[in-house]
Amino acid sequence: MSSEEQQAFTELQDWQHRMQLPPSRLNNFAHRVQVRLNAFLPERLHQAITATIKQMVRGVLFGSKYTTSKPLANAPFATREVEARIRIRDYRTMATAEGAVTGAGGFLLGLADFPILLGLKIKMLFDMAALYGYDVHDYTERLYLLYVFQLTFSSQHTRNITYRRLAHWDAYRLTLPLNPDEFDWRTFQQEYRDYIDLAKMAQLVPVIGAAVGAVANYKLIEQLGDTAMNCYRLRHFAAAEDVKRLTD
């Protein structure tokens, strides 16, 4: 390994450990509380929220592929890592500014932050895929991005399950539904909504909304970028190991 790959591999191992930690007592308590709160919501409301997020994500997911750069081919791993960090920084800057503006604009403008930030997150994932050499015109690569998204914004219990799917992606992708409607949108929207509810609700509070929006968006983009980098590192080192086995 090069020194850059060794550093990335060390960071990947630490990240893998965190992704596989069992849910703590606090995690379990918070999960039970959220499940009970969701149970109080009418089924019709759940269906409406699921349908809304589903259409929003699908619109961005299946539209962004037409504005995404071609996969970066034949680039050294170190170059991909540098470019990925630059792209994360750029999206983090945009999201921070957007969060501050919408947070300062009151309740209605604060609500607009949700779809705008969601669009930035998905677009960043498309760019990350291209930088690591993956073609998002491939349907399974777009679903891969959804699982990266879910891994980032979910409870530890769901994170454990999602990590195992991504860690064995080449096998798991063969079981994926061909119809996007068969994706588990209900779990996707509940986990995402539950994960960011507190921060985004605080963003709607007058006076502190701008600061909360800026900080929350900064951290959410940074977290998604870190997860995406490590997911693609996981695939890079798995592919390198496969090549090594074939040549030994």
Secondary structure as UniProt FT lines:
FT   HELIX           3..19
FT   HELIX           25..40
FT   HELIX           43..61
FT   TURN            62..63
FT   HELIX           64..66
FT   HELIX           77..104
FT   HELIX           106..131
FT   TURN            132..133
FT   TURN            136..137
FT   HELIX           139..152
FT   HELIX           156..167
FT   HELIX           169..172
FT   HELIX           173..175
FT   HELIX           180..182
FT   HELIX           185..203
FT   TURN            206..208
FT   HELIX           209..247
//
